[in-house]
């Protein structure tokens, strides 16, 4: 696959902070030299990145997620390998080579009346690559863990899993937005609309949806569709942490406890992202949500819309979320 860069140990050695007497996660994480070798590898999880923010810009959002993958790696590969963290459980696959597509987007003029449709066509190019990467990972029997990138990449995550499993899948999305906008040009706000129209997901649950940023036509759509349920963030304001976990479990039950797991960082309070919010779930709550989700059948994990530029703690925060998900159950 020409537009995917597979990693080897030499590719990440320079970002590992080696220290005598310690073993960093990046020193033990696994690598493969081809997609074909995924099947025979014993690791359960496959990590990859999508360094782009084209889908966000196509949705009139705040750019910045294109650098998130590299910054995340710098934090994640330097956590400690110890009795709680087992790097051997994860393959570091690599990242989509978005340079060509990013350059095309850079040269598009916002003054052009076709700007958004042209951006949408670039998003479609990314869709095809993400879909194929995820399909190959799932065919190999692994769980993809993806750091984006915009939420437009939900399309490829869901479709890739659906194609590999040869059936529609259920999806749990922790998000301030439904991403069920109209089937116009492709962007970060309509990934779920497109996979729904194409029949790649069965049931959909949105956890933490904001009243202020959901159009009435989307409420009408969701309320008339028995395959879609949601919990409004405003309905969770009075709930205890335990109550929120109970509500989350009811969402998992609706999805028959088998689902793709989406986390849009726009839902986290004061977290640098494409649509940063002053009112949202705390980061500690998000960690608890992920710890609960991992107890069920998760087809993939997709963490998106985070922006690390001028926010060094964001990369470290993402490393907590990934390590929480892949950690073995003995903790």
N, C-alpha and C positions, 0 to 999 in steps of 0.2 A: 504494500500500500504506500504509494509515493508521498502522500500528504500526511503521513504519520511518522514521527521520529521516535524510534525505539531506543531506549537508554541501555547503557552498559555501565559498570562501576566507574570507569574513568570519566564518564560524563558528569558525575555528581561529586567526585572526590574533592574537588576544589571548594565545595560549599560545606563540607563537613568539618566541624571544629574538633579535630582530634585532641584527646587529652589523656595523658598517661594514667593508667589505672581505671579508666572508664571506657565503656563501649557505647557508641552512639548508634541510634536506630539505623542511620544510613550505612553503617559498617556491616550490618547483617541483613538488610533488606535484599530481596531476591530480584533477579533480572532474567529475561529470556531474550534470545536473539532472533526469534520469529514468533508470529502468532500461532503457528502450528505447534510450537513447543509448550504452549500454555496447558494443553490437555494432560500431558504427562507430569506436570509440576505439582508437588503436593500442597502448595500454598492455596488458601481459600479465597483471598481477596486480590483484586487487580486494580492498582491505582493509576489514573491518568489525568491529564489536564487539558483544558481548552482555553488558550490565551487569546481571548477576543472580547470585544464589547460592541460588535456590529449590531447584534440583535437589540441591544439596549438602545443604541442610537437610532435604530430604525423605529423604535417605540417612543422616541422623544424623551428618553431617560438620560440619566447622568452617567457619562462614561467613566471608566477607571478600572474595570475588571480584567482588562487585557494583561495586566502585570501581576495579577493575583497568584497565578500558578507558580511562577518563579519565586515570589516572596514566600509563599506557603512552603515550598520545598526547603528553603533555607531554615525555616523554623521546624518543620516536621522531621527532617533527617537528623536534626541535632537533639531530639529528645533522647532520653536514656533508654538503652536496652537493659532490662532488668527482669525481676521475677513477675512483674505486671505487664510488661511490654515485650511482645514477641515479634520481632521484625520478620522472622522466618515465615510468618503467616501471610505475608503480603508480597506481591510482585510489583515493583515499580516499572510500569510498562513504558511510559514516555508521554509525549504530548502531540496534539494536532499541530501540524506545521501551518499556521495561519498567516505566515508572512505575506504570501502572494495575495490572499484575500484582503488582509488588512491594508496593504498598499493600494489596492483597488478602491477600497472605502475611503482612504485618505484623500485620493484625488477627485472624489465626487464632490461637486459643489452643492451646498445647501440651497443656493439660489435657483438651481435647476428644478423645474416643476416635476421632473421624474426622479428626484433625489430618493424619496422613500421607497418607491417601487424598485429602483436600482439597488438600494441597500437590501431590500427584501430578497432579491435574486442572489445576492451574496450570502445571505443567511441560508438560502436553500442549498447552496454549495456546501456549507458547513453541515447542514442537516444530513446530507448523504454520507459524509465521512464519519460523523458521530454514530449514525445508524449502523454502519458496517463495523466499526470498532466494537461497539457494544454487542452486536450480533455474534461476532467472533469470540468475544470473552464469554458470553453466555453459552454458546455451543460447546466451549471447552469446560463447562461446568463450574465456572467461577462467578464470584459476585463483583461486578464493577463498582468502583468508588471513584467518582469524578469530581474534580474541582474546576468550576467555570470561572469566567465566562458568564454570559447572560442566561436568563431562564428560557430563552428560545431553544436551548439545548435539551430541554425536557422532551422535545419532539423526538430527537435521535435516541435518547435514553429509553423512552417507552417503546418506540417502534423497533429498535434493535432487539430489545427483550422479547417483544411480541413475535417477531419473525423467528427468533431462535427457539422459542417455546412452542411456536406454531399455534398460538391462541392469544386472545386479548388478555391484558393483565389489569390488575387493580392498582390504583395510585393514591398514596397519602401525601398531601402537600401542605407543609407548614408555611403559610404565606399570608401577607396582608392583602394580596390580590388573587383573583381566581385564574387569571391568564386564559380566560374564555372569551377574549375579544373577537370581533368579527373576522371572517375569513377574507381579509384584505391581503396586502403584501405581508410576507412572513416577518415577524419581529418577536421580541421577548414577551409580548402580552397575548399571543395567540397560539402558543405551542400546543396547549391542551385542546384547543378548538380543532386544530388540524388532525391530531391523532384520533380525536373522537370522531371526526367526519370520515376518517379512513378506517375506523373500526379496530384500532389497536389497543384501546382500553375499554374495560367493562364497567367497573365502578370507580368513582372518584370522590375523595373526601378532602375538603379544605379546612385546615385547622388554624384559626386566628385571623379570619377574614375581616377586613376593616370596613365599617359602614361607609365611611367618607370617600372611599376609593373604589366602590363597586357600582357601576352604572345600573340603572333600573332594568334595562333590557337583559342584563346578566342575572339579576335576581329573578326575573320572570323565567328565564331559561332554566336556572337551577331548581326553582320551586316547582316547575312542571316536569322535571326529569327525575324519576325514581332511582336512577343510577348515580345521582349526585347528591351528596349531603355536605353540610358545612357547620362549623361552629364559629360564630362571630367573636372577634376579639373582645368586643364590649360585653358580651355575655360571660366572659371569663374574668372580668375585673374583680368581681366579688368572691371568686373561688380561691380556696387554699391551693397550695402546691399539689397536695394529694388529690383534691377534687379535679384539678386539671389533668392529672394522670389518669384518673377514672374516666374523664370525658374522652381522653385520647384513646384509651382502651376500647371504648364504645365505637370509636371511629374504626379501629382495627377490626372489630367484630363485624362492622358493616362491610368491610373489605375482605371478610372471611379469613382474616389473619394472614393474608398473603398479598404482598404489595411492593411496588417500587416506592422508595422513600425520597421525597423532594424537600429540600430546605432552601428557601429563598431568604437570604440574610436581611432583606428589607423588613422582615417581621421582628427583628431584634432591636430593642430600644437603644438609641444612640450608637448604633453600629454603622461604621462607614460602608455605605452601599449605594446602589444606583437610585434608591428612593428612601434615603435615610429618614427614620421616624423618631419623634420624641416620645412616642407612646407605643410600647410593644412588650413582648416577652423579654425577661432578663436572660442574659447569657447562661446563667446557672440553670434556669428552667429549660433552656434548649438542650443543655447537656443531659438533664434528666429525661427529656423526651427521647433523645437518641438512645440512652441506656434502656429505656422501655422498648423501643422499636426493635432493638437487636434480638429481643427474646422471641420474635416471631419470624415468619418466613419473608425475608426481605430480598427482593430480586436485584436491587441495585441501590446505591446511595448517590444522590446528586446534590452538591452544595454549590449554590450559585449567587451571583449579583454582589458579592463582597468586593470592596475596593480597598486595596492595601496602600495606595499612594497617600503619603502624608499621615498614615495611620499604622505605625509599626506593630501595634498590638493585634491588629486584625489577623495577620498571618499566624501569630502564635495562637490566637483563638481558634482558627480553623484546624490547627494541629491537634488541639484538645479534642475537637469534635471527631476527627478521624480516628485518633487513638482510642477514644471512648467506644467507638463502634466496633473496632476490630479486636478489642481486648477480650481475652478469654474469660469465661464465666466464673473462674475461681475467686475473683475479687468481689 
